[in-house]
Amino acid sequence: MYKREIIIFDFETNGFNGSSVLSLSAIKAVVLPDKLEEIDRFNRFYFRTPGEFVNPAAIQINGLDESSISKYRENADYPKHYIDDIESFIEFCGDIDHFVAHNFSFDKDFIGFEALISFCTFIESKNINIGKFNKLSDLAKFYDVDVDSDSLHSSMYDVEILFDVVKGMYKDKNENLLKFFSERPLNKKEQKYIQIRFNSYLKNKRELRDRTMKNYSSITDKSVEIKNVIEKLYLQNSDMTISQFLTSANRALAPLGLENITSINFNNFLKKFDILSTVNKLTKSNENSINFGIYEQVRSSLSGEEYEVILYNSLGKKTLKNYLVKMILEN
């Protein structure tokens, strides 16, 4: 087996792919014949991009609101936003190309460069069959790692727990982990490919950040106009989906110079976390949710596969208008 160094890392974010990174923690370790030994660690906190909608569901989990981030960043001498600090993490990683994360498919979308040699403990927990949800805490329990549940979803604490879990897997000679340790490092052609992809990623992300901040400045200057546009927004008489609503809103806001202001995390956020979940909690049934103008309908694709669509009637459209104004102006 190669003498292997690995990076174990975790992100806390403002939501799904495309949202701001709020914290990044990592432990660099070396794989020795009988143990894993820590070499160094990386632990930083970042503000979300001004103008990006706050995702209450994410903040409720990780606790990283603006005040908490300010506290953690006290006397910090690194950039305020992760997108401006990616190079620091790359420098920390050096020439290491073996990465470990719990639910790697999520974290890889934020890392900023492609870690092609990876080990996902979430997937491995399914192989081990530790439980229904394959949570990090369940995996830790399986390997007799003590966990303070109140500290979970702090990125560095999660990384420390994950490091102990990987140690347990190594001690048990987990076959997939050993295979991961033994994979060859990337060659120069693969490294060059990753660098090209990374340069493109960084350029696109920074351009998006700059547009978002520009839109944010426009919002503060045009709050009255925004409110009037949304309130007077003409919507079709038939029931509509959130996507259709946002398309109409974007078109109406375009003359104000606001480029896709409703699209920044808003679609996923609205569908998955806020209005629908609130309605479900209040009504407990599809029949009662119609009182809020929001309901679900089962539709069929061309292939015959059934899927659920969230629809809004006239009352629901009014709810959406009010909520959109609130989200934009009270961000």
Secondary structure, 3 states (H helix, E strand, C coil): CCCEEEEEEEEEECCCCCCCEEEEEEEEEEECCCCEEEEEEEEEECCCCCCCCCCHHHHHHHCCCHHHHHHHCCCCCCCCCHHHCHHHHHHHHCCCCEEEECCHHHHHHHHCCCCCEEEEHHHHHHHHCCCCCCCHHHHHHHCCCCCCHHHCCCHHHHHHHHHHHHHHHHHCCCHHHHHHHHCCCCCHHHHHHHHHHHHHHHHHHHHHHHHHHHHHHHHHHCHHHHHHHHHCCCCCCCCECHHHHHHHHHHHHHHHCCCCHHHCCHHHHHHHCCHHHHHHHHHCCHHHHHHHCEEEEEEECCCCCEEEEEEECHHHHHHHHHHHHHHHHCC
